[in-house]
Amino acid sequence: MPHLQFETTIELAPEEKHAFADVITELYAKHMETGTGHVAVTIRTLPDGGFSLGRCDPEEEAVMLNADIREGRSFDQQRAFIRGAFEVAHEQWEIPTENMYAVVTEHVGKEFHEHDRVLSSWNGEEADEGAD
């Protein structure tokens, strides 16, 4: 179950968060060659100085992405997803892509728990079957 955590400095209505999460979920599934049923997206707004990105002026809008994913994806897959996520944030939230930063942390599958199962590590066969 990937956990894609977005933190931003802008206020977002619930429907804006849902629309963003839907696009990010599909983008993740496409680039990481998996299903969508296990993808978790969280979006947090950190107003009033609760977010700082060193290269930005404190008054500029910014986005941080922490992506906890299962190991096994190539650097190119990870990079394509991150770049795509930045583009979506830029298009939907009008934040400059240079004001975005991401960290990818890889985990073995058994570190992802659902109530009825533990995921296996990712492999290329999942591209055909998905992991919902």
C-alpha positions as CSV (number, residue, x, y, z in Angstrom):
1,M,0.0,0.0,0.0
2,P,1.9,3.0,-1.1
3,H,1.3,6.1,1.0
4,L,1.7,9.3,-0.9
5,Q,1.8,12.2,1.5
6,F,1.4,15.7,0.1
7,E,2.0,18.8,2.3
8,T,1.3,22.2,0.9
9,T,1.0,25.8,2.0
10,I,-2.3,26.5,0.1
11,E,-5.8,26.0,1.4
12,L,-7.8,23.4,-0.5
13,A,-11.5,22.6,-0.4
14,P,-12.4,18.9,0.1
15,E,-13.5,18.5,-3.5
16,E,-10.1,19.9,-4.7
17,K,-8.3,17.3,-2.5
18,H,-10.5,14.5,-3.8
19,A,-9.9,15.5,-7.4
20,F,-6.1,15.7,-6.8
21,A,-6.0,12.3,-5.0
22,D,-8.0,10.7,-7.9
23,V,-5.5,11.9,-10.5
24,I,-2.5,11.0,-8.4
25,T,-3.8,7.5,-7.7
26,E,-4.2,6.8,-11.4
27,L,-0.8,8.4,-12.2
28,Y,0.9,6.2,-9.6
29,A,-0.8,3.0,-10.9
30,K,0.3,3.9,-14.5
31,H,4.0,4.6,-13.7
32,M,4.4,1.9,-11.0
33,E,2.5,-0.7,-12.9
34,T,0.0,-1.7,-10.3
35,G,-3.7,-1.4,-9.4
36,T,-5.3,1.5,-7.6
37,G,-7.3,-0.2,-4.7
38,H,-4.3,-0.1,-2.3
39,V,-3.0,3.4,-3.0
40,A,-3.3,5.8,-0.1
41,V,-3.1,9.6,-0.7
42,T,-3.1,12.2,2.1
43,I,-3.1,15.9,1.6
44,R,-2.2,18.3,4.5
45,T,-2.2,22.1,4.4
46,L,0.4,23.7,6.6
47,P,-0.5,27.4,6.8
48,D,1.2,30.3,8.7
49,G,4.8,29.3,8.5
50,G,4.3,25.6,9.2
51,F,6.1,24.7,6.0
52,S,9.6,25.8,4.9
53,L,11.5,24.8,1.8
54,G,15.0,26.4,1.9
55,R,15.1,27.7,-1.6
56,C,11.7,29.4,-1.4
57,D,10.8,32.7,0.1
58,P,8.6,32.1,3.1
59,E,5.7,33.8,1.3
60,E,5.8,31.5,-1.7
61,E,3.5,28.5,-2.1
62,A,5.2,25.1,-2.0
63,V,4.6,21.4,-2.0
64,M,6.4,18.5,-0.3
65,L,5.8,14.8,-1.3
66,N,6.8,11.9,0.8
67,A,6.3,8.7,-1.1
68,D,6.4,5.4,0.9
69,I,6.4,2.7,-1.8
70,R,7.2,-1.0,-2.1
71,E,10.7,-1.7,-3.4
72,G,11.3,-3.1,-6.8
73,R,10.5,-0.1,-9.0
74,S,13.2,1.4,-11.2
75,F,14.6,4.8,-10.7
76,D,13.0,5.8,-14.0
77,Q,9.6,4.7,-12.8
78,Q,10.0,6.6,-9.6
79,R,11.3,9.7,-11.4
80,A,8.4,9.6,-13.9
81,F,5.8,9.4,-11.2
82,I,7.4,12.3,-9.2
83,R,7.7,14.5,-12.2
84,G,4.1,13.7,-13.1
85,A,2.9,14.4,-9.6
86,F,4.7,17.8,-9.7
87,E,2.9,18.6,-13.0
88,V,-0.5,17.7,-11.6
89,A,0.2,19.9,-8.5
90,H,1.3,22.7,-10.8
91,E,-1.8,22.4,-13.0
92,Q,-4.4,22.0,-10.3
93,W,-2.9,24.2,-7.6
94,E,-0.9,26.7,-9.6
95,I,2.3,26.2,-7.6
96,P,5.6,26.6,-9.5
97,T,7.3,23.2,-10.0
98,E,10.6,24.7,-8.7
99,N,8.8,25.1,-5.3
100,M,8.3,21.3,-5.0
101,Y,10.4,18.6,-3.3
102,A,9.9,14.9,-3.0
103,V,11.4,12.0,-1.0
104,V,10.9,8.4,-2.0
105,T,11.3,5.7,0.7
106,E,11.2,2.1,-0.4
107,H,9.9,-0.7,1.8
108,V,9.7,-4.5,1.5
109,G,6.1,-5.6,0.8
110,K,5.6,-7.2,4.3
111,E,5.8,-3.7,5.8
112,F,2.4,-2.8,4.2
113,H,-0.5,-4.2,6.2
114,E,-4.2,-4.2,5.4
115,H,-6.8,-5.6,7.9
116,D,-6.9,-9.0,6.0
117,R,-3.5,-9.3,4.4
118,V,0.1,-8.2,4.1
119,L,1.4,-7.2,0.7
120,S,4.2,-9.0,-1.1
121,S,7.1,-7.2,-2.6
122,W,6.4,-5.7,-6.0
123,N,7.4,-7.6,-9.1
124,G,6.9,-7.1,-12.8
125,E,4.0,-9.7,-13.0
126,E,1.9,-7.2,-11.0
127,A,1.8,-5.0,-14.0
128,D,-0.5,-7.4,-15.6
129,E,-2.6,-8.4,-12.5
130,G,-2.6,-5.3,-10.4
131,A,-2.5,-5.3,-6.5
132,D,-5.9,-4.1,-5.5
